[in-house]
Amino acid sequence: IIFSHPRVMKLFTGARTAVCYNTFEVHWDIDQLLAFAQENEISHLAVGPYNYIFRPIVSKNSQHFQTIYQNDTFAIHRIQQAAMQAPTAATTSPKKP
């Protein structure tokens, strides 16, 4: 699960977790997210109210995600395995501008 607070998710669920950040040098897009998920066996993405990185990616690319839980604050999306591509050298690392 990719989540903004991975230690909390791990504590309460026991699931393997990861966190991803945008920086001045790294900007995520759908291709990078799908490649990263496949390469690291990540099946879900949890998006909260302040997740400015993945909220737009999910809304623009809804065919790649299945919402499995949602409340007023958070949504958990299953990353569609059929939509995931094989990682390539161009997509395995976040792009630098």
Buried (B, 14 or more C-beta within 10 A) or exposed (E): BBBBEBEEBBEEEEEEBBEBEEEEEBEBBBBBBBBBBBBEEBBBBBBEEEBEBBBBBBEEBEEBBEEEEEEEEBBBBBBBEEEBEEBEEEBEEBEEE
